[in-house]
Each structure stands twice: as C-alpha cells, then as structure tokens.
Amino acid sequence: MNRRELSDLLKRIKRAYSNFYLPDHPSEIETLKAILDDWHDYLVDIPFKQAAQNLKRYVLDPGQRYPPHPGALAQPLETDMDRYFERQQAEGQYTLEQWEQMRREAVGPTDEQRRKVAEIRGRTV
C-alpha cells in the first residue's frame, strides 16, 4: 500500500469513528507525519484493496465500537459464520471423498452369498 492509499484509508477510519485521532491542525503536521509513517510501516505489504475490505467488514460489525488498529486491517477478518461455513464445507468434502472411496472399493456379494440369501428368503436360485 502506498502513502496516498494509506491516507485515504485513515480518512475513512476517521469518518467512521469520530474518536479516531487524526491531527488536522497545521501545528500538528509532525504528529500526522509520524502517524502516517507508523501505519505505513505496518501496512506497506498489505494491498489497499484487502485493507479497505477488512475496514468495511470491521466497520459493519456491530461489536467493533472502537477504531481498528493496523493489525485488524492487515489480516482478513474471519467471523464465526465464516469459520462455520468453512468447517461445513470441509466436512462435506470429506464425506464426498469417503463415499467415492467406498464406491471404488465396493464389491458385490459372491455367488455363495446370493445363494444363502435366496434360501433364507425361501426361494432357490
């Protein structure tokens, strides 16, 4: 992420969270530069699109009442619902693989087994 994108991201945070400290007075220019430098160091390897998506998910989560820190924007945010669906998908895939393995390895009954079943049912083959 470049500094221009970071500046846009910080402005978005400020608009969403009025308690997010982002200096806007000319006398605080050094403080603003320090904030930008720090955040840029943390997020330089994170694509802007990913950070913006994480910010949106963060802001839309009603449990997130405080502004995000850089780490919250650096990693994809997973919700309990995301983890639930991932687990369900993995378990479903595992079940399908097991069924496919059983289908490949299954063998029919032998002639002797067929004869015994027919006898039990009361008829001969």
C-alpha positions in Angstrom: 0.0 0.0 0.0 1.4 3.4 -0.9 1.1 6.5 1.2 -1.8 8.0 -0.8 -3.8 4.9 -0.3 -3.0 4.8 3.4 -4.1 8.5 3.7 -7.4 7.5 2.1 -7.8 4.6 4.5 -7.1 6.7 7.5 -9.6 9.3 6.4 -12.2 6.5 6.0 -11.5 5.4 9.6 -11.9 9.0 10.8 -15.2 9.3 9.0 -16.5 6.1 10.5 -15.1 6.6 14.0 -15.2 10.2 15.3 -12.9 9.2 18.2 -10.1 8.1 15.9 -7.3 10.6 16.4 -6.0 12.0 13.2 -4.5 15.5 13.5 -5.9 18.1 11.2 -4.4 21.3 12.5 -1.3 22.7 10.8 0.6 22.9 14.1 0.3 19.1 14.4 1.8 18.3 11.0 4.7 16.4 12.6 2.4 14.2 14.6 0.4 13.4 11.4 3.6 12.5 9.6 4.6 10.2 12.5 1.2 8.5 12.4 1.4 8.0 8.6 5.0 6.7 8.9 4.0 4.2 11.6 0.9 3.0 9.8 2.8 2.8 6.5 5.5 0.6 8.2 2.8 -1.7 9.4 0.7 -1.9 6.2 3.3 -1.4 3.4 3.0 -5.1 2.3 -0.8 -5.2 2.5 -2.7 -4.5 -0.7 -5.0 -1.5 -0.4 -8.0 -3.5 -1.6 -7.5 -6.0 1.2 -7.2 -3.4 3.9 -10.2 -1.5 2.6 -12.3 -4.7 2.5 -11.2 -5.5 6.0 -12.0 -2.0 7.2 -15.5 -2.3 5.7 -16.1 -5.7 7.4 -14.7 -4.2 10.6 -17.0 -1.1 10.5 -20.1 -3.2 9.7 -19.5 -5.5 12.7 -21.7 -4.0 15.5 -19.3 -5.4 18.1 -16.5 -3.2 16.8 -17.1 0.1 18.7 -13.6 1.3 18.6 -11.4 2.3 15.6 -9.3 -0.5 14.1 -5.6 -0.9 14.7 -3.3 -1.7 11.8 -3.3 -5.4 12.6 -7.1 -5.6 12.2 -6.7 -4.3 8.6 -3.7 -6.5 7.7 -5.3 -9.9 8.1 -8.6 -11.0 6.6 -11.2 -10.8 9.3 -13.0 -14.0 9.9 -16.3 -14.1 11.6 -17.8 -17.1 13.4 -20.1 -17.5 10.4 -17.1 -17.7 8.0 -15.4 -20.3 10.2 -18.7 -22.3 10.4 -19.2 -22.4 6.7 -15.5 -23.3 6.1 -15.8 -26.2 8.5 -19.1 -27.3 7.0 -17.6 -27.2 3.5 -14.5 -29.2 4.6 -16.7 -31.8 6.3 -18.9 -32.1 3.3 -15.9 -32.5 1.0 -14.5 -35.2 3.3 -17.9 -37.1 3.2 -18.0 -37.0 -0.6 -14.4 -38.3 -0.7 -15.3 -41.1 1.7 -18.4 -42.1 -0.4 -16.2 -42.0 -3.6 -13.7 -44.3 -1.9 -16.4 -46.7 -0.8 -17.8 -46.7 -4.4 -14.4 -47.5 -5.9 -13.6 -50.3 -3.4 -17.0 -51.8 -3.1 -17.6 -55.4 -4.3 -20.8 -57.2 -4.9 -21.9 -60.3 -3.0 -20.4 -63.6 -4.0 -22.5 -66.3 -5.7 -22.4 -68.3 -2.4 -23.8 -65.2 -0.5 -26.5 -64.8 -3.1 -27.5 -68.4 -2.8 -27.7 -68.2 1.0 -29.8 -65.1 0.9 -32.1 -66.7 -1.6 -32.5 -69.7 0.6 -33.4 -67.6 3.6 -36.0 -65.7 1.6 -37.5 -69.1 0.6 -36.6 -69.4 -3.0 -33.8 -71.0 -4.9 -31.5 -69.5 -7.5 
